[in-house]
Amino acid sequence: MVPNERTLEAPFLQRNIEATRAAYDLEDVQVVDYDATIVAEPGALRNDAKTTASIRILDPALVSDAFRQLEQYRQYYSFPNRLHVGRYEIDGEVQDTVIAVRELNQAGLGESQSWYNSTVVFTHGFGIAAAYGNKRDSDGKPVFLQSGIPSVGELGDFEPRVYFGANSPEYSIVGAPDGAEPLEFDFPAGEDGQRETYTTFSGDGGPAVGNIFNRIAYALKFQSEQILLSDAINADSQILYNRTPAERIAEVAPFLTVDSEIYPAVVDGRIKWMVDGYTTSTNYPYSNLEAFNLAVLDTSSETFNRETGEINYIKNSVKATVDAYDGKVELYQWDEQDPILNAWMKIFPDTIQPKSAISGELMSHIRYPSDLFKMQRSVLGRYHVTEAGAFYSQQDAWMTPNDPIGGTGLGTLQPPYYLTMQAPGDTESAFSLYSTFIPQSTGETTRNVLTGYLIANADAGREAGVVAEDFGKLTLLNLPRETVVPGPGQVQNNFNADSDVSSLLNILRQGSTRVLNGNLLTLPVGGGFLYVQPVYIESTGETSYPLLQKILVAFGDQIAFEDTLEEALDSLFGGNSGAVTGDGDLVVEPGESQDADSGNVALDVALNAAGQALKDKEAALRAGNWEAFGEADERLARAIQDALDALD
């Protein structure tokens, strides 16, 4: 009797399953059978107060325009198209925040973009802007916890200058002897009525170019005779180049693969770029080869990693920081058992510090890396099945759903999202990273129903040199097959098809406005899954930006659409959800009126903008800042014109 293929391959498949799960750090995934309900009952969220209070209603991909209009100040500054999610302890509570560095954008110099200005004068960005993730003001704008130039807010005193970042110039020449007149533009305000402030770089960020030999060498390197001829270069001058965090890491540790999401944090009085480094291999015995660069591609991806193709082993072996002021790179050994890293450390001795050297404040900003998580969710789609016979049939294969709102990234998959939540079975909430699963498509058929939900504990703790016990714990919620829980695509279709929602959105679209759907979040609360989506309204005017006006929520097949998350949840759960939310009361600044409500959305937006411009003019007048006064006056004029246009 000839044995069948399934029986013959069983021991090899079992070996492949075990090796693959070990190579991708999936051995200790905690599987929880989550008997999800689809009925929204009153008071169902009462036991999920910590999760609902932290629900992030700001979409980092949509509020970048608001950051630009409210915090950019000049065309020669910039914020990225997609902002970052971080967390800070404020008034004793850890707050999820949306944060961005105000980097230099030399393209905004226009006709002033000479070699001297681009190389000697405009050398760095300045400060950060950060907003509460779970709040908005009464106009729909972000509520900033750190803002302005000079930077003020809840994050304390820190060095605000950004010489090294994602969008720094190719090179700058900085530094001067003590007592020399500063040449570097610092920020657009000054003391004693001065319109501008200048500074001199005082760090150790690059090679000296004070002597003729170095000037010749760098004139040849950058093909610029000005480096050789300019009298702005002095005996103490330095040249800064290789200025992106990824480039800095590659110079120090070329054996590392760097995570595609490099995020900023204020750590120990400095702006630091936080970087996750991986060791990878294609030689792990019996482990399955996976395309790393394709697995990490989704709608949040703005770059494609051409260097890292197929791998069958990955470890987040190194945590790194790059100082935004002087570019200093610090590497910490995160995975002390990784044999590949241990081998490289013998080749590059004294390059990597022990984990014990990590300060408490730095530890508080370390998180579970997104690219590793994307790689793991891709593998887990098949390898959540751990028995060879069932694996052979592939009857229970899962996949990551497409992003239901599309997006501008290079991929189509829905990205994982960072949120503070209390995972089912846990007793405390934690900063986490999650993703959903739906059944693997067969041919042209895709069932957009939830089959699984993966959570990574992304909170490393706050103790110097000591990692929180649960950090990196992966929890996989396994959903029952007899209960059909809508997936993200199905929920988005339900939102779009609902007659009441459509009617309200059509009203919001009247005039010169458009409606933008924010990220669709999925949270395991109330014994089931809650979907939350912010809805933004944007005027088509040249200086407009999205304003958060409505919140869509869903539980099972039930939908609610209200002005605030608290109202939407109460409506969804029979009049009283039992939830506590961050936006229960919209933040109203002193002296600020509530939204205009004329029934004409374009007019309301214009009137609210005019009111804000008036307040900004008054504040600038009190501060004697005539430049800010002039800008606010220009915005007021534009808002008045927009209001007149809306009445036509």
N, C-alpha and C positions, 0 to 999 in steps of 0.2 A: 504494500500500500504506500503510495507516494504522499509524503506529508505536505500539507498546504503551505502556501507562502507565508501566511500570517503566523503559523506555528514556527516555521523556520527562522523568521526574522525577529521573533519576540525577544530573544536574549540580546540581540544587537540593538534593537530599538530601545530596550530598557537601559542599556549602557549609554546610548545616545541621550536619552531623557535625563538621566542622572548627571552626566557630564555637562550637558548644556545648561541645566539649572545651576550647577556649581560655577560654571565659567561666567555666567551673567548675574551672579549673586541672587539667585532665586530659590536657593535651597530652603530658606527659612520663612517663606511666605506664609502668613497666617491666613488660612481659609475660613471664612465665616459664612455659614448658611443664613442668608438674610431673607426672611419671609416677608418681603415687601408688600405692604398694603397699597391700594390705589384709591382708597376712600378718604377724603379730607374731612375729618371729624372735628368739632369744636374742641379747643384746648389741646390739640394734638402736639403742639410745639412747645408746651410748657416745660418739658424736660430737656429741651434743646436750646435754652436761653443763651448759653455761651456761644453756640454756633450762629444763631440768628442775629445776635448783637454784632457779630463780626462780618456779616455778609458784605462783600465788596460790591458796591453799586457803581463805582467808577471803573470804566473800561480803559485800561492803559493804552489801547490802540486808538481810542477815539478822543481822549482828553488832551492829546499832544497839541492840537490846535488851540485849545483853551490856555494851555501853559504858554504857548507862543504869544498869544495876544495879551495875556495878563502879566507874564513874567519875563518875556524876552527883552523888552526895553529898546533894543537896537537891532538893526538888520545884521550887524556883525556878530550877533550871538545866535545860538540855535539850540533847539531841543530835538531829540530823535523822534522819528515817526511813531515808534512804539516805546512807551515808558516802562519802568520797572516796578515790580511789587516788592516792597521791603517791610520791615517791622521795627518799631521803636517803642521803648517804654516811656509813656507820657502820663504824668500824674499817677504813677503806680500801676497803670494798666498798659499792657502791650497792645499797640495799635498797628493794624495792617495799613500800609501807606502806599501811595503811588508817587514815585520819586524820579527826578531827572536832573542831570548835570547841565548847567548852562555853559555850553562849550563855545569856542570861537568859530565863527563862520566867515572866513576871509572873503568869500564871494559877495558878502553883504557890504564890503567896502566900496563897491562900485568904482567910480573914477579915481578913488584914492588908493587903489590897489597897486602901488609902486613897489619895487623891491625893498626900499627902505621901510615903508610902512608894513609890508607883509613879513619882513624878516626881523626888524629891530623894534618896531613900535607895537604892532598888534601881535602879541606872542602867546596869549593865554586866555582861557575862559574865566568865568568868575561865579562861584557859588552854585548852590543847588536850589531847586524848588521841590517841595514835598507837600502832598495833600492827604487828608484822611481818606482811606478807602471806602469807608461806610457812611460818609456824610456829603452833603451838598448844601449850598446856600439857597435862599428863597428864589433866586433867579435861575438856579440850575447850574451855577458855577461850582468848581471845586472849592473846598474849604481848606486853605493852606495852613499847614503847621510850621512851614519854613518858607520864607519868600523874601523878595526885595533885593536891592543892591544899595548899600551893603546888606548881607544876608542876616535876617533876624527871625527868631521863632523859638520853637521848643527844643531844638537840637543842641543848644549851647554854643559855646565859642569853638570855632575850628578854622583852620587855614582854608580860605575859600578859593584860592587861585588854582587854576587847572591848566597846567603846562603839558600834561600827558593824559590822553583820552582817546576816544574812538574816532574823533574828527579833528585832531590836532594838525597844524600845518606840517608839511614835510620836514622842514627844519626852521629853527629860529636861533638867533644869536643874542645872548642875554648876558647879564653880569656887568659890573663896573666897580672901580675902586671906591672905598669908603669916602663919602663926602661928595662924590660926583653927582651931577644933576641926573635924576632918573629919566630914562628915555622910553620905558615901556608903559603903554597905556594900561591903566588898571581898571577903572570903571567910570561911567559917565555922571559923576557928581563930585563935589569937592567941598572943602572948608572955605569959610570966608567968601562965599559967593562964587568960588571957582567952578567952572563948568566941568572940569575933568580932573581926575587924580592919576598920577603916574607912580611907578614903582620900579624897583630893581630886583631881579631874581637873586636870591641869596643861598640857594641850595647847591648841591653837588650833583648836577643832572646830566652832564655831558662833557666831552673832551674840551680842553682849553684850546683856544685858537688865537692866543695872544702873540705867539711867535710866528715868524714868517714861514717856517717850514710847514707848520700845521695849516696855515692859511692857504698855502699853495695846494696842499693835499686835498683840502675840502673844497677849494675852488674847482679843482679837477673833478672831484666826486660829484658835486652838484652842478657842474657846468655853469659856474657863475663867476665872472671876473670881479663882481662887486665884493665878494668875500675877500678878495685880495686888495681891492682899492679903497673900500669904504673907510672913512675916518671915524665911523661910529664904533668900530671894533677897537678894543683897548687891551691892555695887558691882562685884565681879569676876565675877559670875555670867554664864554662857553658856547658851544654849538649843541643844540638839542635836536636829536633825530631818533628814528625808530621809536615813535612816540605812542603807538597804540599798545594797550595792555598785552594783546596776543603777541606782538613783535617783541616786547620786553621779555615775556616768558620764554619765547623761542630762543632768544639770545642766551638765556641762562640755562634752560633745560630743554634742549632740542628733542629729547626723547619723549616728551609729553604731547598728547593730543589735548587741545584746549576746548572746553565747552563753548558752544556758540553763543550762549547768553552770559555776557560779562556785565555785572551789575554794580552800581555804586553804593557805598555806605559811608556814613560818618563814624569813624572809629578813632578813639583816643585823640581827638582834636585834629584829625586829618580826614580828607576825602580819600577813600581807598576804593580801587577797583577790585572787586571780589572775583576770583577766577578759580574754576574747577579744572584740575588736570587729570588725565587718564593715562594709564598704561594699557596697551592693547596688544593682541597677538593673533596670529592665524594658526598657531601650532598647538592648541590645547587638545589633547587626545580625546577623540570621540565627540567633541562638541560641534554643534552645527554652525556652519558659516552663515553670517548675516551681513547684509549691506548696511553698514553703519550710516553712511551719508544719506541713504534713502529713508532709513528708519526714523531719523531725527527731523525729516522734512515735514512741515505742516504749514498752516496759514500764518503762523507767527514768524516763519523763517524768512530772513532777508538776505542770507548768503547761502551758498552751496559749498559744502566741504568736498573739494576734489581730491584732497590728499589721503583721506581715510576712507577706503572702500570696504571690502569684505573683512570681517574679523570673526573670531570665535571665542574671544576672551576679552573682558574689559573690567577694570577696577578703577574706582575713583580714589587713586592712591595719594594724590597731592591736593591740598588747599593752598591757594596762593593769593597774594595781594600785590597790587601795584599802586604806589603812592601817586596821587594826581598832581602833586606839587613838584617833586624831584624825581619821579619815575623809579624810585627804589623798589626792587622786587624782593619779596620774602616768600619762601616756599616752606611748607610744613608737611611732614610725613603723616598722612591721614590713615593710610592702611599699612599698618606695621607688619602685616603678614604677606604682603604682595611680593613674590619672589623676583618679579621683573624689576620693580622699583629698588629692591635691596641690591640687585646686581648693578643697576645704574648708579646707585649711591657709592659703590666702590670705585666706579670709573670717575665720578664727579664728587669727590669727597668735600665735605664742609659746605655743600651747596644747599642742602635741605635740613631745616631745623626739626627737632622733635615736636610732637604734638603738645608736649607739656609747655612749650614756649608761647602758645596761643593765649592772648589776654582774654579776660572775661568779656570785655566789650566786643572784641573781635569774634569770639565764640558766638555771641548773641546774633551775629549777622550771617554766620555760616548756615547754609541750607542744603537740602538734598538737591543734587544737580539735575537740571531738566533733560539734558541729552542722555544721561544714563537712564533716567526714568523712561524716556521715549524708547530707548533701545530695549529696556526690560518689558515694556508693555507690548512691543512688537513680538518679542520672543514668547511672552506669556500667552499670547493669543492662541498658540498651538500647545505650548508646553505647560499649561495649567493642567492638562491631562497627564497623569503620572503613571498610568498602567499601560503596558505595551500594546495589548490587544485593542483597547479603546483608542489609543493614539494611532494605530495602524489604519483604522477606519476613517479617522478625521471627521466623524459625525458631529463633534462638539467643538469645532474650531471657531474662534472669535476673531474680530478685527476692531480696530479703532474707527469710529464713525467719521464721515466727512464733517467739516465745520458747517453747520446749518446756515451761518450768515456769510459764508464765503470768506472774504478777507483779501488782503493784498500781498500775502506772502507767496513763496515759491511753491508750496505744497497745497494739498486739498484737505488734509486731515485736521480734525479739531485738536488744538494744542492742549496740553495739560495746563491746569490752573493752580496757582498758589492761593490758598485760603486758610484761615484759622477755623478749625472745626473739631468737634468731638466725634471720633470714629465710633461706630457701633461696637459695643463691648469694652470701650475705654472709659475711664472714670474722669479724665481731664481733657480739655481741649488743647490742641497743639497746632502750630503753624504746619501746614500740610500741602502736599502736591497730589492731585488726583487726576484720573482719566476714566472714561467709560468704555465698555465693550458692547458690541452688537454681534449677531451671528455672522460668520464668514459668508460673503455673497456667493451664490452659485449661479454662474452664467450671468444673466441680466437681472436676476432677482436678488433684492436686498431687503431683509426684514429689519426695519429700524426699531427694534425693541431691545431693552437692556437685558444682557445676560450676565454681566459682571461689572464691578466697580473697584478700581485699584487705588489705594491710598498709601502714600509714603509719608511717614513722620519726618518733617523737614526742619524740626526745631532742635538745634544742637545744644541748647541750654545757655547759661550765662556764667558758668564757673570756669575760671582760668585753667586751661590744660585738661579739663575733665569734660568728656562728651556725655550728654544726657543718655540714660540707659535705653530709651525707646527710639533714639535718633536712627533713622534709616529703616525702621521696621516697616515691612510691606504687609498691608492687609488687603486681602481680596474678598470682596463681598460676592458670594455665589448666589444668584437669584433663582427662585423656583421656576420651573418650566410651565407649571400650570397657571401661573399669574402673569399676565401680559402687562409689563411695565413699559410705557412709551419711551423710546430713545430720543436723543436730541433732535434728530431730523423730523421725527413724527410730531414732537412737541412744537417745533417751529412751524410745521404745516398747520397744526391746530391753531396756533396764534394767528397765522395769516388768513385762515379760512373762517375764523370766528366772526360772525356778522357784527356783533357789538364792537369788537376790537377794530374791525375794518372801518366801521362808520366813524369811530373816534379818530383813527389815523387819517382818514380822508379829510376830516375837518382840520386836523393839524397840518395837512399838506396844502391847504388853500393858501393862496397868495404866493409870495416868493420864498417859500420855506421847503425844506425836505426833511424826511424822517429817517433816522439812522438807528438800526437795531444794534445794541451792544452785545458783548459776549454772553452766551447762554450758559449759565452756571448750573451745575447739578449737585444737590446736597442730600446726603442720607439722613433725613430728619423725619420726625413724626411717624416712625415705623415704615416709611416709604421713601420716595425721592421727590424733593422739591426742586422745581426749576425756577430760576430767577433771571430776568433779562431787563437791563436798563434800556430805556428808549430816549433818544436824543433828538432835539429839534435844532435845525441849523438854517439860518437865513442864507440866501444866495448872494448876499453882499460881499464885497471884496475883503472886508476885515471881519467877517463873521466867524463864529466858531460854534461847535455843538454845545447845546445846553441840555442838561439832564432834566426832563420834564415828567416822564411817566415810568412806571415799573410794571412789567408783565410777570406774572407768576403762574405756575401750573403744578398740579398734584394729581396724578392719574390723568383722567380726561377733563378735569375741571380747570377753569381758567379764571383769572381776575386781572384787571387792568385799572390801576389807581395812581394817584399823584405821588404817594410815598410807599415804601416797602411795608411799613406797618399797616397802612390802610389796605394794601393789596392782600396781605396775609390774613387780616381779619375778615375781609370779604371772601377769601377762598375757603377759610375754615369756619364757616357758619357764623360769622359775626364776632368771633373771639378766638384767635389762633393760640393765645397764651404766650406768644413770642415777645421778646424784647429786641428792638432793632436800633441801629445807630441813627436812623433818619426819622425817628418818630416825630420829632419836632424839627422842621427845617431851620437851619442856622440863619439867623437874621442879625446882621451887624448893627451896632448902635446907630440909631437914626435912619436905618434902612427901612423902606416900606416893602410890603409884600408885592408879589407880581402884579403888574397891570392885568386887567381882565376885561378887555373891551369886546371880546368875541372875534377880534381880528388879530391872528397870531403874529403876523409880520409887524403890525402896529405895536403890539405888546412888547415884542422883542426890542424894537427901536426905542420905545419909551423907557424900558428898563435899562437899556444901554445909555440913554441920555441921563437917567438918574444917577447911574454909576459914574459917568463922566463928570457930572456936577460935583459929586462928593470928592472925586479925585482932584478936581480943580481947587476945591476948598482946602483939602489936605496939603496940596502943593503950595498954595498961597500962605498957609500957616507956617510951613517949613521953609519958605523963601526959596523953593526950588523952581526957578522960572522955566527951566527946560521941561520938567514934568508938567508944569502949569500949561505950557504951550501944547504939549501932546494931548492933555486932557481936553483942551479947548478944541483941538482938531477933531477928536473923537466925538465931542458934543455936537459939532457942526455936522459931521457925517450922520450921527444918530437922528438929528432933527430932519435932515434931508430924507433919510430912510423912512421916518414917520410920515413925512409929507407924501412920499411915493406910495406908502401903504394905504393912504386915504384916497388916492386917485382911482 
